[in-house]
Amino acid sequence: MAAGLTDPTEIPLAVLTVFASARLMREIFERLRQPGIVGEILAGLLVGPHVLAWIRSNDFLTALSEMGVRFLSAA
């Protein structure tokens, strides 16, 4: 188990929250005729530990986020 986790459902719920919020913000931004990626990045900022703090950082989620940044910069 990753460091700092007490509940085994924490990681799947965190991933689901991130994906759902990113998809929602993408849809909103595309309907406003703005780039969807901007909405996805904004969603990550909102649900992350710095604004709403719905997601707490741990080793596993940090690794996933770093991988996402690499994919984003390669695209």
Distance bins in CASP14 RR format, pairs under 12 A and 6 or more apart:
PFRMAT RR
TARGET T0000
AUTHOR 0000-0000-0000
RMODE 2
METHOD distances of the structure
MODEL  1
1 7 0 0 0 0 1 0 0 0 0 0 0
1 8 1 0 0 1 0 0 0 0 0 0 0
1 9 0 0 0 0 0 1 0 0 0 0 0
1 10 0 0 0 0 1 0 0 0 0 0 0
1 11 0 0 0 0 1 0 0 0 0 0 0
1 58 0 0 0 0 1 0 0 0 0 0 0
1 59 0 0 0 0 1 0 0 0 0 0 0
1 60 0 0 0 0 1 0 0 0 0 0 0
2 8 0 0 0 0 0 1 0 0 0 0 0
2 10 0 0 0 0 1 0 0 0 0 0 0
2 11 1 0 0 1 0 0 0 0 0 0 0
2 14 0 0 0 0 0 1 0 0 0 0 0
2 56 0 0 0 0 0 1 0 0 0 0 0
2 57 0 0 0 0 0 1 0 0 0 0 0
2 58 1 0 1 0 0 0 0 0 0 0 0
2 59 1 0 1 0 0 0 0 0 0 0 0
2 60 1 0 1 0 0 0 0 0 0 0 0
2 61 1 0 0 1 0 0 0 0 0 0 0
2 62 0 0 0 0 1 0 0 0 0 0 0
2 63 0 0 0 0 1 0 0 0 0 0 0
2 64 0 0 0 0 0 1 0 0 0 0 0
3 10 0 0 0 0 0 1 0 0 0 0 0
3 56 0 0 0 0 0 1 0 0 0 0 0
3 57 0 0 0 0 0 1 0 0 0 0 0
3 58 1 0 0 1 0 0 0 0 0 0 0
3 59 1 0 1 0 0 0 0 0 0 0 0
3 60 0 0 0 0 1 0 0 0 0 0 0
3 61 0 0 0 0 0 1 0 0 0 0 0
3 62 0 0 0 0 0 1 0 0 0 0 0
3 63 0 0 0 0 0 1 0 0 0 0 0
4 10 0 0 0 0 1 0 0 0 0 0 0
4 11 0 0 0 0 0 1 0 0 0 0 0
4 56 0 0 0 0 1 0 0 0 0 0 0
4 57 0 0 0 0 1 0 0 0 0 0 0
4 58 1 0 1 0 0 0 0 0 0 0 0
4 59 0 0 0 0 1 0 0 0 0 0 0
4 60 0 0 0 0 0 1 0 0 0 0 0
4 61 0 0 0 0 0 1 0 0 0 0 0
4 62 0 0 0 0 0 1 0 0 0 0 0
5 11 1 0 0 1 0 0 0 0 0 0 0
5 12 0 0 0 0 0 1 0 0 0 0 0
5 13 0 0 0 0 0 1 0 0 0 0 0
5 14 0 0 0 0 1 0 0 0 0 0 0
5 56 0 0 0 0 1 0 0 0 0 0 0
5 57 0 0 0 0 0 1 0 0 0 0 0
5 58 1 0 1 0 0 0 0 0 0 0 0
5 59 0 0 0 0 1 0 0 0 0 0 0
5 60 0 0 0 0 1 0 0 0 0 0 0
5 61 0 0 0 0 1 0 0 0 0 0 0
6 56 0 0 0 0 0 1 0 0 0 0 0
6 58 0 0 0 0 0 1 0 0 0 0 0
7 13 0 0 0 0 1 0 0 0 0 0 0
7 14 0 0 0 0 0 1 0 0 0 0 0
7 56 0 0 0 0 0 1 0 0 0 0 0
7 58 0 0 0 0 0 1 0 0 0 0 0
8 14 0 0 0 0 0 1 0 0 0 0 0
8 60 0 0 0 0 0 1 0 0 0 0 0
9 15 0 0 0 0 0 1 0 0 0 0 0
9 16 0 0 0 0 1 0 0 0 0 0 0
9 17 0 0 0 0 0 1 0 0 0 0 0
10 16 0 0 0 0 0 1 0 0 0 0 0
10 17 0 0 0 0 0 1 0 0 0 0 0
10 54 0 0 0 0 0 1 0 0 0 0 0
10 55 0 0 0 0 1 0 0 0 0 0 0
10 56 0 0 0 0 1 0 0 0 0 0 0
10 57 0 0 0 0 0 1 0 0 0 0 0
10 58 0 0 0 0 1 0 0 0 0 0 0
10 60 0 0 0 0 1 0 0 0 0 0 0
10 61 0 0 0 0 1 0 0 0 0 0 0
11 17 0 0 0 0 0 1 0 0 0 0 0
11 18 0 0 0 0 0 1 0 0 0 0 0
11 55 0 0 0 0 0 1 0 0 0 0 0
11 56 0 0 0 0 0 1 0 0 0 0 0
11 57 0 0 0 0 0 1 0 0 0 0 0
11 58 1 0 0 1 0 0 0 0 0 0 0
11 59 0 0 0 0 0 1 0 0 0 0 0
11 60 1 0 1 0 0 0 0 0 0 0 0
11 61 1 0 0 1 0 0 0 0 0 0 0
11 62 0 0 0 0 0 1 0 0 0 0 0
11 63 0 0 0 0 0 1 0 0 0 0 0
11 64 0 0 0 0 1 0 0 0 0 0 0
12 18 0 0 0 0 0 1 0 0 0 0 0
12 19 0 0 0 0 0 1 0 0 0 0 0
12 60 0 0 0 0 0 1 0 0 0 0 0
12 61 0 0 0 0 0 1 0 0 0 0 0
13 19 0 0 0 0 0 1 0 0 0 0 0
13 20 0 0 0 0 0 1 0 0 0 0 0
13 47 0 0 0 0 0 1 0 0 0 0 0
13 54 0 0 0 0 1 0 0 0 0 0 0
13 55 0 0 0 0 1 0 0 0 0 0 0
13 56 0 0 0 0 0 1 0 0 0 0 0
13 61 0 0 0 0 0 1 0 0 0 0 0
14 20 0 0 0 0 0 1 0 0 0 0 0
14 21 0 0 0 0 0 1 0 0 0 0 0
14 44 0 0 0 0 0 1 0 0 0 0 0
14 47 0 0 0 0 1 0 0 0 0 0 0
14 48 0 0 0 0 1 0 0 0 0 0 0
14 49 0 0 0 0 0 1 0 0 0 0 0
14 53 0 0 0 0 0 1 0 0 0 0 0
14 54 0 0 0 0 1 0 0 0 0 0 0
14 55 1 0 1 0 0 0 0 0 0 0 0
14 56 1 0 0 1 0 0 0 0 0 0 0
14 57 0 0 0 0 1 0 0 0 0 0 0
14 58 0 0 0 0 1 0 0 0 0 0 0
14 60 0 0 0 0 1 0 0 0 0 0 0
14 61 1 0 0 1 0 0 0 0 0 0 0
14 62 0 0 0 0 0 1 0 0 0 0 0
14 64 0 0 0 0 1 0 0 0 0 0 0
14 65 0 0 0 0 0 1 0 0 0 0 0
15 21 0 0 0 0 0 1 0 0 0 0 0
15 22 0 0 0 0 0 1 0 0 0 0 0
15 47 0 0 0 0 0 1 0 0 0 0 0
15 55 0 0 0 0 1 0 0 0 0 0 0
15 58 0 0 0 0 0 1 0 0 0 0 0
15 60 0 0 0 0 1 0 0 0 0 0 0
15 61 1 0 0 1 0 0 0 0 0 0 0
15 64 1 0 0 1 0 0 0 0 0 0 0
15 65 0 0 0 0 0 1 0 0 0 0 0
16 22 0 0 0 0 0 1 0 0 0 0 0
16 23 0 0 0 0 0 1 0 0 0 0 0
16 47 0 0 0 0 0 1 0 0 0 0 0
16 54 0 0 0 0 0 1 0 0 0 0 0
16 55 0 0 0 0 0 1 0 0 0 0 0
17 23 0 0 0 0 0 1 0 0 0 0 0
17 24 0 0 0 0 0 1 0 0 0 0 0
17 43 0 0 0 0 1 0 0 0 0 0 0
17 44 0 0 0 0 1 0 0 0 0 0 0
17 46 0 0 0 0 0 1 0 0 0 0 0
17 47 1 0 1 0 0 0 0 0 0 0 0
17 48 0 0 0 0 1 0 0 0 0 0 0
17 52 0 0 0 0 0 1 0 0 0 0 0
17 53 0 0 0 0 0 1 0 0 0 0 0
17 54 1 0 1 0 0 0 0 0 0 0 0
17 55 1 0 0 1 0 0 0 0 0 0 0
17 56 0 0 0 0 0 1 0 0 0 0 0
17 61 0 0 0 0 0 1 0 0 0 0 0
18 24 0 0 0 0 0 1 0 0 0 0 0
18 25 0 0 0 0 0 1 0 0 0 0 0
18 40 0 0 0 0 1 0 0 0 0 0 0
18 41 0 0 0 0 0 1 0 0 0 0 0
18 43 1 0 0 1 0 0 0 0 0 0 0
18 44 1 0 0 1 0 0 0 0 0 0 0
18 45 0 0 0 0 0 1 0 0 0 0 0
18 46 0 0 0 0 0 1 0 0 0 0 0
18 47 1 0 0 1 0 0 0 0 0 0 0
18 48 0 0 0 0 1 0 0 0 0 0 0
18 49 0 0 0 0 0 1 0 0 0 0 0
18 54 0 0 0 0 1 0 0 0 0 0 0
18 55 1 0 0 1 0 0 0 0 0 0 0
18 57 0 0 0 0 0 1 0 0 0 0 0
18 61 0 0 0 0 1 0 0 0 0 0 0
18 64 0 0 0 0 1 0 0 0 0 0 0
18 65 0 0 0 0 1 0 0 0 0 0 0
18 68 0 0 0 0 0 1 0 0 0 0 0
19 25 0 0 0 0 0 1 0 0 0 0 0
19 26 0 0 0 0 0 1 0 0 0 0 0
19 40 0 0 0 0 1 0 0 0 0 0 0
19 43 0 0 0 0 1 0 0 0 0 0 0
19 44 0 0 0 0 0 1 0 0 0 0 0
19 47 0 0 0 0 0 1 0 0 0 0 0
19 55 0 0 0 0 0 1 0 0 0 0 0
19 64 0 0 0 0 0 1 0 0 0 0 0
20 26 0 0 0 0 0 1 0 0 0 0 0
20 27 0 0 0 0 0 1 0 0 0 0 0
20 40 0 0 0 0 0 1 0 0 0 0 0
20 43 0 0 0 0 1 0 0 0 0 0 0
20 44 0 0 0 0 0 1 0 0 0 0 0
20 47 0 0 0 0 1 0 0 0 0 0 0
20 54 0 0 0 0 0 1 0 0 0 0 0
20 55 0 0 0 0 0 1 0 0 0 0 0
21 27 0 0 0 0 0 1 0 0 0 0 0
21 28 0 0 0 0 0 1 0 0 0 0 0
21 39 0 0 0 0 1 0 0 0 0 0 0
21 40 0 0 0 0 1 0 0 0 0 0 0
21 41 0 0 0 0 0 1 0 0 0 0 0
21 42 0 0 0 0 1 0 0 0 0 0 0
21 43 1 0 1 0 0 0 0 0 0 0 0
21 44 1 0 0 1 0 0 0 0 0 0 0
21 45 0 0 0 0 0 1 0 0 0 0 0
21 46 1 0 0 1 0 0 0 0 0 0 0
21 47 1 0 1 0 0 0 0 0 0 0 0
21 48 0 0 0 0 1 0 0 0 0 0 0
21 51 0 0 0 0 0 1 0 0 0 0 0
21 52 0 0 0 0 1 0 0 0 0 0 0
21 54 0 0 0 0 1 0 0 0 0 0 0
21 55 0 0 0 0 1 0 0 0 0 0 0
22 28 0 0 0 0 0 1 0 0 0 0 0
22 29 0 0 0 0 0 1 0 0 0 0 0
22 36 0 0 0 0 1 0 0 0 0 0 0
22 37 0 0 0 0 1 0 0 0 0 0 0
22 38 0 0 0 0 0 1 0 0 0 0 0
22 39 1 0 0 1 0 0 0 0 0 0 0
22 40 1 0 1 0 0 0 0 0 0 0 0
22 41 0 0 0 0 1 0 0 0 0 0 0
22 42 0 0 0 0 1 0 0 0 0 0 0
22 43 1 0 1 0 0 0 0 0 0 0 0
22 44 1 0 0 1 0 0 0 0 0 0 0
22 45 0 0 0 0 0 1 0 0 0 0 0
22 46 0 0 0 0 1 0 0 0 0 0 0
22 47 0 0 0 0 1 0 0 0 0 0 0
22 48 0 0 0 0 0 1 0 0 0 0 0
22 55 0 0 0 0 0 1 0 0 0 0 0
22 65 0 0 0 0 0 1 0 0 0 0 0
22 68 0 0 0 0 0 1 0 0 0 0 0
22 72 0 0 0 0 0 1 0 0 0 0 0
23 29 0 0 0 0 0 1 0 0 0 0 0
23 30 0 0 0 0 0 1 0 0 0 0 0
23 36 0 0 0 0 0 1 0 0 0 0 0
23 39 0 0 0 0 1 0 0 0 0 0 0
23 40 0 0 0 0 1 0 0 0 0 0 0
23 43 0 0 0 0 1 0 0 0 0 0 0
23 44 0 0 0 0 0 1 0 0 0 0 0
24 30 0 0 0 0 0 1 0 0 0 0 0
24 31 0 0 0 0 0 1 0 0 0 0 0
24 36 0 0 0 0 0 1 0 0 0 0 0
24 39 0 0 0 0 1 0 0 0 0 0 0
24 40 0 0 0 0 1 0 0 0 0 0 0
24 42 0 0 0 0 0 1 0 0 0 0 0
24 43 1 0 0 1 0 0 0 0 0 0 0
24 44 0 0 0 0 0 1 0 0 0 0 0
24 46 0 0 0 0 0 1 0 0 0 0 0
24 47 0 0 0 0 0 1 0 0 0 0 0
25 31 0 0 0 0 0 1 0 0 0 0 0
25 32 0 0 0 0 0 1 0 0 0 0 0
25 34 0 0 0 0 0 1 0 0 0 0 0
25 35 0 0 0 0 0 1 0 0 0 0 0
25 36 1 0 0 1 0 0 0 0 0 0 0
25 37 0 0 0 0 1 0 0 0 0 0 0
25 38 0 0 0 0 1 0 0 0 0 0 0
25 39 1 1 0 0 0 0 0 0 0 0 0
25 40 1 0 0 1 0 0 0 0 0 0 0
25 41 0 0 0 0 1 0 0 0 0 0 0
25 42 1 0 1 0 0 0 0 0 0 0 0
25 43 1 1 0 0 0 0 0 0 0 0 0
25 44 0 0 0 0 1 0 0 0 0 0 0
25 45 0 0 0 0 1 0 0 0 0 0 0
25 46 1 0 0 1 0 0 0 0 0 0 0
25 47 0 0 0 0 1 0 0 0 0 0 0
26 32 0 0 0 0 0 1 0 0 0 0 0
26 34 0 0 0 0 1 0 0 0 0 0 0
26 35 0 0 0 0 1 0 0 0 0 0 0
26 36 1 0 1 0 0 0 0 0 0 0 0
26 37 1 0 0 1 0 0 0 0 0 0 0
26 38 0 0 0 0 1 0 0 0 0 0 0
26 39 1 0 1 0 0 0 0 0 0 0 0
26 40 1 0 1 0 0 0 0 0 0 0 0
26 41 0 0 0 0 1 0 0 0 0 0 0
26 42 0 0 0 0 1 0 0 0 0 0 0
26 43 1 0 0 1 0 0 0 0 0 0 0
26 44 0 0 0 0 0 1 0 0 0 0 0
27 34 0 0 0 0 0 1 0 0 0 0 0
27 36 0 0 0 0 1 0 0 0 0 0 0
27 39 0 0 0 0 1 0 0 0 0 0 0
27 40 0 0 0 0 0 1 0 0 0 0 0
27 43 0 0 0 0 0 1 0 0 0 0 0
28 34 0 0 0 0 1 0 0 0 0 0 0
28 35 0 0 0 0 0 1 0 0 0 0 0
28 36 0 0 0 0 1 0 0 0 0 0 0
28 38 0 0 0 0 0 1 0 0 0 0 0
28 39 1 0 0 1 0 0 0 0 0 0 0
28 40 0 0 0 0 0 1 0 0 0 0 0
28 42 0 0 0 0 1 0 0 0 0 0 0
28 43 0 0 0 0 1 0 0 0 0 0 0
28 46 0 0 0 0 0 1 0 0 0 0 0
29 35 1 0 0 1 0 0 0 0 0 0 0
29 36 1 0 1 0 0 0 0 0 0 0 0
29 37 0 0 0 0 1 0 0 0 0 0 0
29 38 1 0 1 0 0 0 0 0 0 0 0
29 39 1 0 1 0 0 0 0 0 0 0 0
29 40 0 0 0 0 1 0 0 0 0 0 0
29 41 0 0 0 0 1 0 0 0 0 0 0
29 42 1 0 0 1 0 0 0 0 0 0 0
29 43 0 0 0 0 1 0 0 0 0 0 0
30 36 1 0 1 0 0 0 0 0 0 0 0
30 37 0 0 0 0 0 1 0 0 0 0 0
30 38 0 0 0 0 1 0 0 0 0 0 0
30 39 0 0 0 0 1 0 0 0 0 0 0
30 40 0 0 0 0 0 1 0 0 0 0 0
31 39 0 0 0 0 0 1 0 0 0 0 0
32 38 0 0 0 0 1 0 0 0 0 0 0
32 39 0 0 0 0 1 0 0 0 0 0 0
32 42 0 0 0 0 0 1 0 0 0 0 0
34 40 0 0 0 0 0 1 0 0 0 0 0
34 41 0 0 0 0 0 1 0 0 0 0 0
34 42 0 0 0 0 0 1 0 0 0 0 0
35 41 0 0 0 0 1 0 0 0 0 0 0
35 42 0 0 0 0 0 1 0 0 0 0 0
36 42 0 0 0 0 1 0 0 0 0 0 0
36 43 0 0 0 0 0 1 0 0 0 0 0
37 43 0 0 0 0 0 1 0 0 0 0 0
37 44 0 0 0 0 0 1 0 0 0 0 0
37 68 0 0 0 0 0 1 0 0 0 0 0
37 71 0 0 0 0 0 1 0 0 0 0 0
37 72 1 0 0 1 0 0 0 0 0 0 0
37 73 0 0 0 0 0 1 0 0 0 0 0
37 75 0 0 0 0 1 0 0 0 0 0 0
38 44 0 0 0 0 0 1 0 0 0 0 0
38 45 0 0 0 0 0 1 0 0 0 0 0
38 72 0 0 0 0 0 1 0 0 0 0 0
39 45 0 0 0 0 1 0 0 0 0 0 0
39 46 0 0 0 0 1 0 0 0 0 0 0
39 47 0 0 0 0 0 1 0 0 0 0 0
40 46 0 0 0 0 0 1 0 0 0 0 0
40 47 0 0 0 0 0 1 0 0 0 0 0
40 68 0 0 0 0 0 1 0 0 0 0 0
40 71 0 0 0 0 0 1 0 0 0 0 0
40 72 0 0 0 0 1 0 0 0 0 0 0
40 75 0 0 0 0 0 1 0 0 0 0 0
41 47 0 0 0 0 0 1 0 0 0 0 0
41 48 0 0 0 0 0 1 0 0 0 0 0
41 65 0 0 0 0 0 1 0 0 0 0 0
41 68 0 0 0 0 0 1 0 0 0 0 0
41 69 0 0 0 0 0 1 0 0 0 0 0
41 72 0 0 0 0 1 0 0 0 0 0 0
42 48 0 0 0 0 0 1 0 0 0 0 0
42 51 0 0 0 0 1 0 0 0 0 0 0
42 52 0 0 0 0 0 1 0 0 0 0 0
43 51 0 0 0 0 0 1 0 0 0 0 0
43 52 0 0 0 0 0 1 0 0 0 0 0
43 54 0 0 0 0 0 1 0 0 0 0 0
43 55 0 0 0 0 0 1 0 0 0 0 0
44 50 0 0 0 0 1 0 0 0 0 0 0
44 51 0 0 0 0 1 0 0 0 0 0 0
44 52 0 0 0 0 1 0 0 0 0 0 0
44 53 0 0 0 0 0 1 0 0 0 0 0
44 54 0 0 0 0 1 0 0 0 0 0 0
44 55 0 0 0 0 1 0 0 0 0 0 0
44 61 0 0 0 0 0 1 0 0 0 0 0
44 64 0 0 0 0 0 1 0 0 0 0 0
44 65 0 0 0 0 1 0 0 0 0 0 0
44 68 0 0 0 0 0 1 0 0 0 0 0
44 69 0 0 0 0 0 1 0 0 0 0 0
44 72 0 0 0 0 0 1 0 0 0 0 0
45 51 1 0 1 0 0 0 0 0 0 0 0
45 52 0 0 0 0 1 0 0 0 0 0 0
45 53 0 0 0 0 0 1 0 0 0 0 0
45 54 0 0 0 0 0 1 0 0 0 0 0
45 55 0 0 0 0 0 1 0 0 0 0 0
45 65 0 0 0 0 0 1 0 0 0 0 0
46 52 1 0 1 0 0 0 0 0 0 0 0
46 53 0 0 0 0 1 0 0 0 0 0 0
46 54 0 0 0 0 1 0 0 0 0 0 0
46 55 0 0 0 0 1 0 0 0 0 0 0
47 53 0 0 0 0 1 0 0 0 0 0 0
47 54 1 0 1 0 0 0 0 0 0 0 0
47 55 1 0 1 0 0 0 0 0 0 0 0
47 56 0 0 0 0 0 1 0 0 0 0 0
47 57 0 0 0 0 0 1 0 0 0 0 0
47 61 0 0 0 0 0 1 0 0 0 0 0
47 65 0 0 0 0 0 1 0 0 0 0 0
48 54 1 0 0 1 0 0 0 0 0 0 0
48 55 1 0 1 0 0 0 0 0 0 0 0
48 56 0 0 0 0 1 0 0 0 0 0 0
48 57 1 0 0 1 0 0 0 0 0 0 0
48 61 0 0 0 0 1 0 0 0 0 0 0
48 62 0 0 0 0 0 1 0 0 0 0 0
48 65 0 0 0 0 1 0 0 0 0 0 0
49 55 1 0 0 1 0 0 0 0 0 0 0
49 56 1 0 0 1 0 0 0 0 0 0 0
49 57 1 0 1 0 0 0 0 0 0 0 0
49 58 0 0 0 0 0 1 0 0 0 0 0
49 61 0 0 0 0 1 0 0 0 0 0 0
49 62 0 0 0 0 0 1 0 0 0 0 0
49 65 0 0 0 0 0 1 0 0 0 0 0
50 56 0 0 0 0 0 1 0 0 0 0 0
50 57 0 0 0 0 1 0 0 0 0 0 0
54 61 0 0 0 0 0 1 0 0 0 0 0
55 61 1 0 0 1 0 0 0 0 0 0 0
55 62 0 0 0 0 0 1 0 0 0 0 0
55 64 0 0 0 0 0 1 0 0 0 0 0
55 65 0 0 0 0 1 0 0 0 0 0 0
56 62 0 0 0 0 0 1 0 0 0 0 0
57 63 0 0 0 0 0 1 0 0 0 0 0
57 64 0 0 0 0 0 1 0 0 0 0 0
57 65 0 0 0 0 1 0 0 0 0 0 0
57 66 0 0 0 0 0 1 0 0 0 0 0
58 64 0 0 0 0 0 1 0 0 0 0 0
58 65 0 0 0 0 0 1 0 0 0 0 0
59 65 0 0 0 0 0 1 0 0 0 0 0
59 66 0 0 0 0 0 1 0 0 0 0 0
60 66 0 0 0 0 0 1 0 0 0 0 0
60 67 0 0 0 0 0 1 0 0 0 0 0
61 67 0 0 0 0 0 1 0 0 0 0 0
61 68 0 0 0 0 0 1 0 0 0 0 0
62 68 0 0 0 0 0 1 0 0 0 0 0
62 69 0 0 0 0 0 1 0 0 0 0 0
63 69 0 0 0 0 0 1 0 0 0 0 0
63 70 0 0 0 0 0 1 0 0 0 0 0
64 70 0 0 0 0 0 1 0 0 0 0 0
64 71 0 0 0 0 0 1 0 0 0 0 0
65 71 0 0 0 0 0 1 0 0 0 0 0
65 72 0 0 0 0 0 1 0 0 0 0 0
66 72 0 0 0 0 0 1 0 0 0 0 0
66 73 0 0 0 0 0 1 0 0 0 0 0
67 73 0 0 0 0 0 1 0 0 0 0 0
67 74 0 0 0 0 0 1 0 0 0 0 0
68 74 0 0 0 0 1 0 0 0 0 0 0
68 75 0 0 0 0 1 0 0 0 0 0 0
69 75 0 0 0 0 0 1 0 0 0 0 0
END
